[in-house]
Amino acid sequence: MTDISLALTKLTPADLPLVEKLDERCFGPGRFTRTAYRLREGRAPDLDLSFVARVGSLLIGANVMTPILCADRPALLLGPLTVEPAFRSRGIGEDLVRRSLDAARDAGHGLVLLVGDESYYGRMGFVRVPQGRLRMPGPVDPDRLLYCELIEGVFAGAAGRIMRAG
């Protein structure tokens, strides 16, 4: 495979329709029924913590971070992480996640949650939430509910319901 010239930049309002089309191509209409999507519904992503990947002018990947509450504590919900199928397995998704985590850490955020595969996200510091510790507002496979501490020890007091912020 040839190397590609990849640019990672902050998500802008102008990118949102392109990200939506990318999500539609990659995840289909069923994505709207997932609990994580429902938490994000009607909420603006944090543009300072969300990033897109481009090859030239073509948007090929995106990672969105949305503020949520983890019981009474502020947290972030990572995702969706989306990479155009033709560009997968090149580390683009991991680069997007790491960029978002670094930005969140630099901004003083302490906790990030997501619903995903531990085998993939574990490389970036995510671990499984202990069973019964946190509850999503809808059905979620408990083995796929993951967290990453950006500030050591911040997860220790987190328990209860995960909900929309604000």
Buried (B, 14 or more C-beta within 10 A) or exposed (E): EEEEEBEBEBBEEEBBEBBEEBBEEBBEEEBEEBBBBBBBEEBEBBBBBBBBBBBEEEBBBBBBBBBBBBBEBEBBBBBBBBBBEEBEEBEBBBBBBBBBBEBBBEEEBBBBBBBBEBEBBBEBBBEBBEEEBBBBEEEBEBEBBBBBBBEEEBBEEBBEEBBBBE
